[in-house]
């Protein structure tokens, strides 16, 4: 990685719809304060609507209003607006943070100008994430205990350090609950007389989901032995280096998934002593009540989550999903 003041250089390959990096040679990329250069093409920061990373890969959600210099980039857009890059000579998270810092600043500035033009400039309110330095729009929201960064998924009191860092504690890709999330390699080996082979898949899971994958991988690999060490490593990794204050979160998450809120709630109550009214913990607690058939208890937890953090997207998405289901016409 080559980095200078206000500039980041790296190499990349586009990833196709089959999940494979394309081309034999990687291309050069330059991020400056004013634009994103990918090979021969350029992107404006305002055209980057969202980002995400998984290991070495960076996912960019692109505006449908982009104006490209080199139309070849269109060939690599998935679903019309998703661009996936495999990053070399730089950390993908570092690249993501660089883009988020500038694109969020541009987007919030456009919002500020629009509010001023509408005579609502006095309602504009924004803050900066202490973890990734992205600018977060809080206009028209009540002042609250916490702010959620949709870019890095950290949760923090405004103008103070994060209480949970999104690089570790965020929404699980698979169960969609708040917990510690790590990358795991799911590996299976088989040997049948003269036929043998293996299968491997990379997954990003919470500690509770990792336990389920461990059980599956251990049982399937048990007959052929060779895959057992990788299965055991999944379990060891899911148990290691947990934040002592959140050590019991995985157990509470597992109980919530089963709808056993009677046993989960006391654990959440203990966690709230260290993380009072944490929006992610309240969301998990609410899902436990929902899965257990207690709609009123679930609604209470979700409302508490949004009072503590009005821009907490995971709960806002839940409410949007509930609304869509109730307004959906019967078949």
Residue frames as qw, qx, qy, qz and C-alpha x, y, z in Angstrom:
[[0.000, 0.889, 0.458, 0.000, 0.00, 0.00, 0.00],
 [0.389, 0.153, 0.000, 0.908, 1.24, 3.47, -0.91],
 [0.177, -0.846, -0.502, 0.016, -0.28, 6.30, 1.05],
 [0.323, 0.177, -0.088, 0.926, 0.46, 10.00, 1.03],
 [0.099, 0.301, 0.418, -0.852, -1.31, 13.01, 2.43],
 [0.533, 0.429, 0.169, -0.709, -4.91, 12.78, 1.23],
 [0.641, 0.433, -0.492, -0.399, -4.22, 9.90, -1.16],
 [0.686, -0.236, 0.675, -0.136, -4.39, 6.10, -1.07],
 [0.516, 0.478, -0.588, -0.400, -3.03, 3.78, -3.78],
 [0.621, -0.154, 0.752, -0.159, -3.68, 0.06, -4.15],
 [0.236, 0.183, -0.783, -0.545, -4.38, -2.64, -6.74],
 [0.608, 0.145, 0.530, -0.573, -7.59, -4.52, -7.40],
 [0.052, -0.057, -0.872, -0.484, -9.52, -6.96, -9.55],
 [0.596, -0.082, -0.055, -0.797, -13.22, -6.84, -10.31],
 [0.276, 0.003, 0.937, -0.213, -15.28, -9.74, -8.96],
 [0.340, -0.063, -0.620, -0.705, -17.88, -11.29, -11.28],
 [0.701, -0.252, -0.022, -0.666, -21.34, -12.69, -10.55],
 [0.888, -0.041, -0.458, 0.005, -19.83, -16.14, -9.87],
 [0.631, -0.769, 0.093, 0.027, -17.74, -14.67, -7.06],
 [0.838, -0.018, 0.159, 0.521, -14.42, -15.01, -8.90],
 [0.147, -0.766, 0.183, 0.598, -11.82, -12.28, -9.37],
 [0.739, 0.636, 0.218, 0.033, -11.50, -11.46, -13.08],
 [0.394, 0.865, -0.288, 0.115, -8.40, -11.05, -15.19],
 [0.870, 0.033, -0.281, 0.404, -4.83, -12.28, -14.82],
 [0.397, 0.178, -0.249, 0.866, -3.31, -8.92, -13.88],
 [0.187, -0.719, -0.529, 0.410, -4.57, -6.55, -11.21],
 [0.245, 0.747, 0.233, 0.572, -5.34, -2.90, -12.00],
 [0.319, 0.012, -0.361, 0.876, -4.17, 0.26, -10.28],
 [0.228, -0.806, -0.508, -0.200, -6.49, 2.35, -8.14],
 [0.284, 0.134, -0.284, 0.906, -6.03, 5.77, -6.58],
 [0.254, -0.799, -0.545, 0.007, -8.24, 7.39, -3.97],
 [0.270, 0.223, -0.138, 0.927, -7.79, 11.13, -3.62],
 [0.076, 0.348, 0.525, -0.773, -9.80, 13.74, -1.78],
 [0.381, 0.372, -0.108, -0.840, -11.70, 14.54, -4.99],
 [0.783, 0.283, -0.287, -0.473, -12.28, 11.27, -6.88],
 [0.767, -0.211, 0.605, -0.019, -11.92, 7.49, -7.09],
 [0.450, 0.596, -0.547, -0.378, -9.79, 6.19, -9.97],
 [0.801, -0.081, 0.586, -0.087, -10.29, 2.51, -10.83],
 [0.655, 0.187, 0.560, 0.472, -8.03, 1.57, -13.73],
 [0.202, 0.204, 0.371, 0.883, -9.11, 3.90, -16.55],
 [0.252, -0.680, -0.551, -0.412, -12.40, 4.86, -14.98],
 [0.067, 0.182, -0.419, 0.887, -13.37, 7.44, -12.39],
 [0.340, -0.621, -0.702, -0.079, -16.12, 7.51, -9.80],
 [0.125, -0.594, 0.154, -0.780, -17.40, 10.50, -7.89],
 [0.081, 0.029, -0.825, 0.558, -17.71, 10.07, -4.15],
 [0.491, 0.107, 0.263, -0.824, -21.32, 11.22, -4.28],
 [0.709, 0.171, -0.494, -0.472, -22.04, 8.20, -6.51],
 [0.394, 0.069, -0.882, 0.250, -21.03, 5.78, -3.74],
 [0.568, -0.507, -0.181, -0.623, -24.20, 5.16, -1.75],
 [0.796, -0.512, 0.249, -0.207, -22.91, 2.46, 0.62],
 [0.404, 0.557, -0.721, 0.077, -19.92, 0.21, 1.27],
 [0.878, -0.379, 0.212, -0.200, -19.15, -3.10, 2.94],
 [0.253, 0.608, -0.753, -0.007, -16.09, -5.34, 3.35],
 [0.957, -0.192, 0.161, -0.145, -15.66, -9.08, 3.69],
 [0.830, -0.184, 0.276, 0.448, -12.02, -10.16, 4.09],
 [0.379, -0.237, 0.353, 0.822, -10.14, -8.76, 1.05],
 [0.145, 0.470, 0.668, 0.558, -13.26, -7.75, -0.85],
 [0.060, 0.306, 0.240, -0.919, -14.87, -4.33, -0.96],
 [0.169, 0.571, 0.774, 0.215, -18.52, -3.97, -1.99],
 [0.004, 0.199, 0.009, -0.980, -19.68, -0.62, -3.39],
 [0.274, 0.663, 0.693, -0.079, -23.34, 0.27, -3.89],
 [0.244, -0.056, 0.305, 0.919, -23.31, 2.73, -6.80],
 [0.348, 0.520, 0.271, -0.731, -25.86, 5.40, -7.67],
 [0.592, 0.443, 0.641, 0.204, -27.88, 4.73, -10.83],
 [0.250, 0.957, 0.101, -0.109, -27.03, 8.30, -11.89],
 [0.579, -0.497, 0.382, 0.522, -23.32, 7.64, -12.45],
 [0.554, 0.817, -0.096, -0.129, -21.58, 9.16, -15.48],
 [0.815, -0.311, 0.363, 0.328, -18.63, 6.95, -16.40],
 [0.119, 0.747, -0.473, -0.451, -15.61, 7.84, -18.52],
 [0.167, 0.282, -0.911, -0.250, -14.86, 4.19, -19.41],
 [0.759, -0.079, -0.067, -0.642, -18.08, 2.27, -20.02],
 [0.588, 0.173, -0.790, 0.035, -16.27, -1.05, -19.46],
 [0.083, -0.156, 0.722, -0.669, -16.96, -0.68, -15.76],
 [0.685, 0.004, 0.032, -0.728, -20.64, -1.25, -16.53],
 [0.730, 0.160, -0.641, -0.178, -19.76, -4.85, -17.38],
 [0.397, 0.075, -0.789, 0.462, -18.79, -5.45, -13.76],
 [0.389, -0.198, 0.289, -0.852, -21.87, -3.94, -12.13],
 [0.157, -0.182, -0.970, 0.031, -23.90, -6.67, -10.44],
 [0.023, -0.662, -0.725, 0.191, -27.67, -6.25, -10.20],
 [0.218, 0.829, 0.327, 0.398, -27.24, -2.93, -11.96],
 [0.101, -0.904, 0.127, -0.396, -25.54, -1.06, -9.13],
 [0.772, -0.585, 0.239, 0.060, -23.22, -3.31, -7.09],
 [0.546, 0.687, -0.449, 0.166, -19.48, -3.27, -7.68],
 [0.859, -0.488, 0.138, 0.075, -17.19, -5.78, -5.92],
 [0.385, 0.775, -0.474, 0.165, -13.42, -5.30, -5.81],
 [0.913, -0.280, -0.129, 0.267, -10.79, -7.73, -4.57],
 [0.049, -0.970, 0.218, -0.092, -8.14, -5.53, -2.93],
 [0.883, 0.041, -0.139, 0.446, -4.36, -6.06, -3.08],
 [0.485, 0.231, -0.197, 0.820, -1.48, -4.16, -1.42],
 [0.221, -0.336, 0.211, -0.891, -3.88, -2.50, 1.01],
 [0.084, 0.218, 0.883, -0.408, -6.28, -3.49, 3.74],
 [0.070, -0.499, -0.693, -0.516, -9.85, -3.56, 2.42],
 [0.308, -0.768, -0.511, 0.232, -11.16, -1.93, 5.61],
 [0.319, -0.470, 0.060, 0.821, -8.66, 0.92, 5.21],
 [0.070, 0.145, 0.581, 0.798, -9.89, 1.47, 1.65],
 [0.209, -0.645, -0.707, -0.199, -13.51, 1.35, 2.81],
 [0.338, -0.711, -0.350, 0.508, -12.92, 3.89, 5.58],
 [0.243, -0.235, 0.267, 0.903, -11.17, 6.27, 3.17],
 [0.076, -0.338, -0.658, -0.668, -14.15, 6.14, 0.79],
 [0.316, -0.683, -0.657, 0.036, -16.74, 6.40, 3.59],
 [0.343, -0.518, -0.216, 0.753, -15.03, 9.40, 5.14],
 [0.050, -0.191, 0.309, 0.930, -15.21, 11.43, 1.94],
 [0.181, -0.336, -0.741, -0.553, -18.45, 10.14, 0.36],
 [0.300, -0.648, -0.667, 0.214, -20.40, 10.64, 3.60],
 [0.215, -0.474, -0.111, 0.846, -19.06, 14.18, 3.89],
 [0.055, -0.004, -0.510, -0.858, -20.23, 14.98, 0.34],
 [0.266, -0.459, -0.793, -0.300, -23.67, 13.43, 0.88],
 [0.304, -0.645, -0.539, 0.448, -24.25, 15.25, 4.16],
 [0.139, -0.330, 0.094, 0.929, -23.14, 18.54, 2.61],
 [0.155, -0.226, -0.651, -0.708, -25.72, 18.08, -0.16],
 [0.339, -0.600, -0.724, 0.035, -28.33, 17.46, 2.54],
 [0.286, -0.525, -0.291, 0.747, -27.27, 20.61, 4.39],
 [0.018, -0.113, 0.337, 0.935, -27.53, 22.74, 1.25],
 [0.251, -0.389, -0.748, -0.475, -30.97, 21.29, 0.46],
 [0.351, -0.627, -0.629, 0.296, -32.21, 22.06, 3.97],
 [0.193, -0.405, -0.059, 0.892, -30.89, 25.62, 3.78],
 [0.088, -0.077, -0.545, -0.830, -32.63, 26.10, 0.43],
 [0.369, -0.500, -0.732, -0.279, -35.86, 24.85, 2.00],
 [0.261, -0.666, 0.128, -0.687, -35.50, 27.26, 4.92],
 [0.882, -0.439, -0.114, -0.132, -34.71, 24.44, 7.35],
 [0.527, 0.541, -0.501, 0.423, -31.01, 25.03, 7.87],
 [0.317, -0.562, 0.487, -0.589, -31.54, 25.40, 11.62],
 [0.919, -0.164, 0.182, -0.310, -32.66, 21.75, 11.76],
 [0.753, 0.463, -0.453, 0.119, -29.43, 20.42, 10.25],
 [0.569, -0.658, 0.467, -0.158, -27.36, 18.30, 12.63],
 [0.866, 0.341, -0.361, 0.064, -24.43, 16.00, 11.87],
 [0.571, -0.702, 0.425, -0.003, -21.64, 14.30, 13.77],
 [0.471, 0.591, -0.652, -0.067, -18.47, 12.30, 13.04],
 [0.964, -0.197, -0.171, -0.046, -17.95, 8.62, 13.84],
 [0.350, -0.809, 0.473, 0.006, -14.95, 8.23, 16.19],
 [0.790, -0.145, 0.573, 0.162, -14.00, 4.89, 14.58],
 [0.638, 0.331, 0.526, 0.455, -14.15, 5.46, 10.80],
 [0.148, -0.370, 0.054, 0.915, -14.44, 9.28, 10.66],
 [0.052, 0.451, 0.706, 0.543, -17.55, 9.10, 8.46],
 [0.192, -0.035, 0.167, -0.967, -20.01, 12.00, 8.71],
 [0.059, -0.386, -0.920, 0.030, -23.43, 10.96, 10.00],
 [0.225, -0.352, -0.232, -0.879, -26.59, 12.96, 9.31],
 [0.156, -0.327, -0.826, 0.432, -28.76, 13.35, 12.41],
 [0.203, -0.070, -0.097, -0.972, -31.08, 16.06, 11.11],
 [0.636, -0.232, -0.253, -0.692, -34.69, 15.91, 12.35],
 [0.723, -0.179, -0.658, 0.108, -33.78, 13.32, 15.00],
 [0.544, -0.815, -0.012, -0.200, -34.13, 13.79, 18.74],
 [0.120, 0.651, -0.675, 0.325, -30.93, 14.08, 20.75],
 [0.940, -0.215, -0.174, -0.200, -30.27, 10.70, 22.34],
 [0.709, -0.594, 0.366, 0.099, -27.84, 8.53, 24.29],
 [0.615, -0.201, 0.631, 0.427, -26.22, 6.94, 21.25],
 [0.477, 0.658, -0.269, -0.517, -25.45, 7.37, 17.57],
 [0.846, 0.073, 0.514, 0.126, -25.20, 4.50, 15.08],
 [0.068, 0.613, -0.528, -0.584, -22.67, 4.66, 12.24],
 [0.874, 0.345, 0.223, -0.260, -24.18, 2.87, 9.25],
 [0.514, 0.714, -0.474, -0.043, -20.76, 2.79, 7.60],
 [0.301, 0.402, -0.824, 0.263, -18.73, 0.84, 10.18],
 [0.683, -0.408, -0.556, -0.240, -21.63, -0.23, 12.46],
 [0.352, 0.004, -0.594, 0.724, -20.04, 1.26, 15.58],
 [0.352, -0.783, -0.458, -0.230, -22.30, 2.65, 18.32],
 [0.460, 0.025, -0.322, 0.827, -21.17, 5.67, 20.32],
 [0.114, -0.832, -0.399, 0.369, -22.36, 8.57, 22.46],
 [0.425, 0.842, 0.112, 0.313, -22.02, 11.76, 20.40],
 [0.126, 0.862, -0.352, 0.342, -18.52, 13.30, 20.69],
 [0.581, -0.550, 0.574, -0.175, -17.29, 10.33, 22.77],
 [0.043, 0.351, -0.907, -0.227, -15.50, 7.04, 21.97],
 [0.680, -0.050, -0.544, -0.489, -17.50, 4.07, 20.70],
 [0.633, -0.361, 0.534, -0.428, -19.02, 1.73, 23.28],
 [0.816, 0.066, 0.568, 0.085, -19.06, -1.13, 20.75],
 [0.004, 0.553, -0.551, -0.624, -16.77, -1.18, 17.73],
 [0.801, 0.395, 0.068, -0.445, -18.48, -2.34, 14.54],
 [0.418, 0.543, -0.719, -0.120, -15.37, -4.17, 13.36],
 [0.073, 0.118, -0.955, 0.261, -16.15, -6.74, 16.08],
 [0.182, 0.392, 0.792, -0.432, -19.69, -6.25, 17.34],
 [0.312, 0.211, -0.302, -0.876, -22.32, -5.81, 14.64],
 [0.808, 0.176, 0.195, -0.527, -25.28, -7.52, 12.96],
 [0.524, -0.167, 0.813, 0.194, -24.63, -11.15, 11.98],
 [0.244, 0.258, -0.599, -0.718, -24.90, -11.80, 8.23],
 [0.305, -0.093, -0.911, -0.262, -26.99, -14.92, 8.78],
 [0.240, -0.519, -0.790, 0.223, -29.18, -14.60, 11.88],
 [0.026, 0.656, 0.215, 0.724, -29.36, -10.77, 11.75],
 [0.588, -0.769, -0.247, 0.038, -28.83, -10.38, 15.49],
 [0.062, 0.884, -0.359, 0.293, -26.29, -8.19, 17.30],
 [0.899, -0.387, 0.143, 0.148, -23.22, -10.07, 18.52],
 [0.257, -0.655, 0.572, 0.422, -19.51, -10.48, 17.91],
 [0.840, 0.516, 0.106, -0.127, -19.00, -11.37, 14.24],
 [0.321, -0.600, 0.638, 0.361, -15.89, -13.03, 12.80],
 [0.647, 0.480, -0.446, -0.391, -14.86, -14.68, 9.55],
 [0.677, -0.248, 0.688, -0.086, -14.76, -18.49, 9.48],
 [0.383, 0.367, -0.716, -0.454, -13.77, -21.04, 6.84],
 [0.833, -0.009, 0.392, -0.390, -16.27, -23.90, 6.66],
 [0.240, 0.515, -0.782, -0.256, -14.36, -26.94, 5.34],
 [0.892, -0.010, 0.339, -0.298, -15.52, -30.44, 4.39],
 [0.113, 0.498, -0.819, -0.262, -13.39, -33.36, 3.17],
 [0.897, 0.071, 0.251, -0.357, -14.69, -36.60, 1.68],
 [0.064, 0.469, -0.852, -0.224, -13.03, -39.83, 0.53],
 [0.854, 0.139, 0.315, -0.390, -14.97, -42.63, -1.16],
 [0.907, 0.132, 0.323, 0.237, -12.73, -45.45, -2.43],
 [0.595, 0.101, 0.270, 0.750, -10.88, -43.80, -5.35],
 [0.054, 0.744, 0.307, 0.591, -12.91, -40.58, -5.27],
 [0.447, -0.518, -0.398, 0.611, -11.94, -37.79, -2.91],
 [0.178, 0.607, 0.209, 0.745, -12.35, -34.05, -2.67],
 [0.257, -0.392, -0.510, 0.721, -13.15, -31.12, -0.44],
 [0.006, 0.774, 0.427, 0.468, -15.45, -28.13, -0.18],
 [0.376, -0.294, -0.350, 0.806, -14.67, -24.82, 1.50],
 [0.011, -0.784, -0.420, -0.457, -16.78, -21.74, 2.07],
 [0.260, 0.072, -0.353, 0.896, -16.01, -18.44, 3.78],
 [0.315, -0.719, -0.552, -0.281, -18.71, -17.16, 6.15],
 [0.075, 0.327, -0.370, 0.866, -19.01, -14.23, 8.57],
 [0.588, -0.467, -0.632, -0.193, -20.93, -15.34, 11.64],
 [0.413, -0.692, 0.286, -0.518, -21.74, -14.42, 15.20],
 [0.085, -0.391, 0.876, -0.270, -20.42, -16.67, 17.97],
 [0.656, 0.091, 0.585, -0.468, -23.76, -18.44, 18.31],
 [0.797, 0.518, -0.084, -0.298, -24.10, -19.19, 14.57],
 [0.297, 0.620, -0.725, 0.032, -20.46, -20.34, 14.56],
 [0.425, -0.224, 0.811, -0.333, -21.36, -22.99, 17.16],
 [0.804, 0.343, 0.328, -0.359, -24.05, -24.37, 14.83],
 [0.622, 0.670, -0.386, -0.123, -21.56, -24.49, 11.94],
 [0.074, -0.539, 0.818, -0.188, -19.04, -26.24, 14.20],
 [0.664, -0.007, 0.668, -0.337, -21.54, -29.01, 15.05],
 [0.802, 0.538, 0.077, -0.249, -22.40, -29.53, 11.37],
 [0.435, 0.722, -0.538, 0.004, -18.75, -29.50, 10.23],
 [0.274, -0.455, 0.812, -0.242, -17.62, -31.82, 13.03],
 [0.755, 0.115, 0.568, -0.306, -20.33, -34.42, 12.37],
 [0.772, 0.612, -0.037, -0.165, -19.88, -34.43, 8.59],
 [0.361, 0.721, -0.580, 0.113, -16.06, -34.54, 8.81],
 [0.637, -0.489, 0.537, -0.260, -16.01, -37.09, 11.64],
 [0.960, 0.165, 0.227, -0.028, -16.00, -40.10, 9.29],
 [0.750, 0.571, -0.064, 0.328, -13.08, -38.85, 7.21],
 [0.711, -0.467, -0.134, 0.508, -10.98, -37.36, 10.06],
 [0.511, 0.158, 0.128, 0.835, -9.03, -34.85, 7.93],
 [0.055, -0.640, -0.266, -0.719, -11.67, -32.14, 8.23],
 [0.580, -0.649, -0.472, 0.144, -11.93, -32.36, 12.03],
 [0.487, -0.251, -0.168, 0.819, -9.10, -29.88, 12.86],
 [0.014, 0.258, 0.251, 0.933, -10.76, -27.12, 10.83],
 [0.479, -0.602, -0.524, -0.366, -14.08, -27.83, 12.56],
 [0.628, -0.510, -0.396, 0.435, -12.43, -27.64, 15.99],
 [0.344, -0.003, -0.001, 0.939, -10.79, -24.35, 15.04],
 [0.221, -0.543, -0.402, -0.703, -14.24, -22.85, 14.37],
 [0.626, -0.655, -0.422, -0.034, -15.25, -23.68, 17.94],
 [0.629, -0.305, -0.197, 0.688, -11.98, -22.48, 19.47],
 [0.202, 0.230, 0.166, 0.938, -12.13, -19.19, 17.59],
 [0.347, -0.618, -0.426, -0.562, -15.75, -18.57, 18.60],
 [0.685, -0.632, -0.341, 0.122, -14.81, -18.99, 22.28],
 [0.656, -0.130, -0.102, 0.737, -11.55, -17.01, 22.25],
 [0.263, 0.011, 0.019, 0.965, -10.84, -13.34, 23.02],
 [0.154, -0.737, -0.585, -0.302, -14.38, -12.33, 23.86],
 [0.070, -0.549, 0.199, -0.809, -14.91, -8.96, 25.50],
 [0.192, -0.100, -0.858, 0.466, -15.29, -9.90, 29.20],
 [0.290, 0.204, 0.350, -0.867, -18.23, -7.50, 29.60],
 [0.683, 0.273, -0.183, -0.653, -20.07, -9.18, 26.70],
 [0.008, -0.283, 0.959, 0.034, -19.02, -12.76, 27.38],
 [0.347, 0.262, 0.840, -0.324, -22.60, -13.88, 28.07],
 [0.424, 0.445, -0.112, -0.780, -24.03, -12.24, 24.92],
 [0.323, 0.201, -0.830, -0.408, -23.71, -15.39, 22.79],
 [0.027, -0.226, -0.941, 0.249, -25.77, -17.38, 25.30],
 [0.276, 0.497, 0.394, -0.722, -28.44, -14.67, 25.39],
 [0.361, 0.400, -0.461, -0.705, -28.48, -14.57, 21.59],
 [0.215, 0.028, -0.958, -0.187, -29.03, -18.33, 21.41],
 [0.078, 0.388, 0.801, -0.449, -31.90, -18.16, 23.89],
 [0.307, 0.509, 0.076, -0.800, -33.48, -15.25, 22.00],
 [0.295, 0.247, -0.718, -0.580, -33.36, -17.19, 18.73],
 [0.198, -0.195, -0.961, 0.000, -35.38, -19.93, 20.41],
 [0.373, -0.573, -0.323, -0.654, -37.89, -17.42, 21.78],
 [0.664, -0.430, -0.542, 0.285, -36.90, -18.27, 25.35],
 [0.078, 0.701, -0.094, 0.703, -37.07, -14.68, 26.58],
 [0.706, -0.678, -0.076, -0.188, -37.77, -15.79, 30.17],
 [0.851, -0.309, 0.070, 0.420, -34.18, -17.07, 30.42],
 [0.555, 0.425, 0.126, 0.703, -32.64, -14.49, 28.06],
 [0.115, -0.884, -0.148, -0.427, -33.99, -11.36, 29.76],
 [0.661, -0.731, 0.042, 0.162, -32.02, -11.80, 33.04],
 [0.732, -0.041, 0.230, 0.640, -28.81, -12.04, 30.99],
 [0.268, 0.650, 0.257, 0.663, -29.68, -8.87, 29.06],
 [0.391, -0.895, -0.143, -0.160, -30.48, -7.11, 32.34],
 [0.730, -0.502, 0.140, 0.442, -26.95, -7.87, 33.53],
 [0.572, 0.252, 0.321, 0.712, -25.48, -6.66, 30.22],
 [0.022, 0.848, 0.293, 0.441, -27.48, -3.42, 30.49],
 [0.559, -0.786, -0.069, 0.256, -25.62, -2.61, 33.71],
 [0.550, -0.324, 0.340, 0.691, -22.44, -2.17, 31.66],
 [0.099, 0.104, 0.537, 0.831, -24.12, -1.08, 28.42],
 [0.234, 0.459, 0.599, -0.614, -27.28, 0.78, 29.54],
 [0.540, 0.672, 0.286, -0.419, -30.01, 0.87, 26.90],
 [0.194, -0.370, 0.697, 0.583, -27.63, -0.39, 24.19],
 [0.632, 0.361, -0.090, -0.680, -29.73, -0.44, 20.98],
 [0.505, 0.301, -0.776, -0.230, -28.28, -3.72, 19.72],
 [0.042, 0.005, -0.920, 0.389, -28.87, -5.54, 22.99],
 [0.441, 0.285, 0.420, -0.740, -32.42, -4.17, 23.14],
 [0.610, 0.346, -0.421, -0.576, -33.05, -5.34, 19.57],
 [0.355, 0.157, -0.921, 0.019, -31.90, -8.88, 20.45],
 [0.148, 0.128, 0.768, -0.609, -34.05, -8.81, 23.57],
 [0.542, 0.335, 0.095, -0.764, -37.03, -7.69, 21.50],
 [0.563, 0.289, -0.665, -0.397, -36.49, -10.43, 18.92],
 [0.119, 0.045, -0.950, 0.284, -36.48, -12.98, 21.74],
 [0.364, 0.294, 0.552, -0.690, -39.92, -11.76, 22.81],
 [0.565, 0.401, -0.265, -0.670, -41.11, -11.71, 19.20],
 [0.454, 0.230, -0.841, -0.184, -39.97, -15.28, 18.53],
 [0.059, -0.089, -0.900, 0.422, -41.56, -16.30, 21.83],
 [0.127, -0.574, -0.743, -0.321, -44.94, -14.89, 20.82],
 [0.252, -0.706, -0.407, 0.522, -44.84, -11.80, 23.07],
 [0.378, 0.634, 0.324, 0.592, -45.56, -9.00, 20.60],
 [0.244, -0.947, -0.112, -0.179, -46.05, -6.32, 23.26],
 [0.689, -0.600, 0.207, 0.351, -42.74, -7.14, 24.92],
 [0.660, 0.191, 0.371, 0.624, -41.00, -7.05, 21.54],
 [0.169, 0.821, 0.277, 0.470, -42.49, -3.66, 20.64],
 [0.457, -0.888, -0.002, 0.048, -41.44, -2.25, 24.01],
 [0.718, -0.361, 0.307, 0.510, -37.82, -3.34, 23.48],
 [0.519, 0.427, 0.400, 0.623, -37.72, -2.02, 19.91],
 [0.043, -0.925, -0.212, -0.312, -39.12, 1.35, 21.00],
 [0.583, -0.764, 0.131, 0.242, -36.54, 1.58, 23.79],
 [0.719, -0.014, 0.360, 0.594, -33.82, 0.81, 21.24],
 [0.330, 0.626, 0.344, 0.617, -34.93, 3.69, 19.00],
 [0.297, -0.944, -0.111, -0.096, -35.30, 6.10, 21.92],
 [0.668, -0.577, 0.246, 0.399, -31.71, 5.35, 22.87],
 [0.302, -0.308, 0.576, 0.695, -30.50, 5.54, 19.25],
 [0.548, 0.578, 0.285, -0.532, -33.06, 7.00, 16.78],
 [0.505, 0.643, -0.432, -0.381, -30.93, 6.23, 13.71],
 [0.425, -0.300, 0.854, 0.000, -30.31, 2.56, 14.59],
 [0.467, 0.311, -0.527, -0.638, -30.91, 1.08, 11.14],
 [0.182, 0.005, -0.982, -0.042, -31.37, -2.60, 12.11],
 [0.139, 0.417, 0.752, -0.492, -34.47, -1.80, 14.20],
 [0.348, 0.498, -0.052, -0.793, -35.73, 0.74, 11.66],
 [0.331, 0.222, -0.782, -0.479, -35.53, -2.01, 9.02],
 [0.027, -0.206, -0.956, 0.206, -37.49, -4.35, 11.28],
 [0.266, 0.514, 0.449, -0.681, -40.28, -1.80, 11.64],
 [0.363, 0.449, -0.397, -0.713, -40.27, -1.24, 7.87],
 [0.215, 0.067, -0.947, -0.230, -40.54, -4.99, 7.29],
 [0.103, 0.362, 0.824, -0.423, -43.43, -5.25, 9.76],
 [0.324, 0.535, 0.129, -0.770, -45.20, -2.37, 8.03],
 [0.321, 0.328, -0.666, -0.588, -44.72, -3.93, 4.59],
 [0.104, -0.102, -0.989, -0.005, -46.20, -7.21, 5.82],
 [0.162, 0.471, 0.670, -0.550, -49.26, -5.56, 7.35],
 [0.358, 0.599, -0.023, -0.716, -49.96, -3.47, 4.24],
 [0.028, 0.213, -0.859, -0.464, -49.32, -6.30, 1.78],
 [0.706, 0.053, -0.098, -0.700, -52.59, -7.31, 0.08],
 [0.694, -0.136, 0.686, -0.172, -53.74, -10.89, 0.78],
 [0.000, -0.223, 0.832, 0.508, -53.13, -13.46, -1.93]]
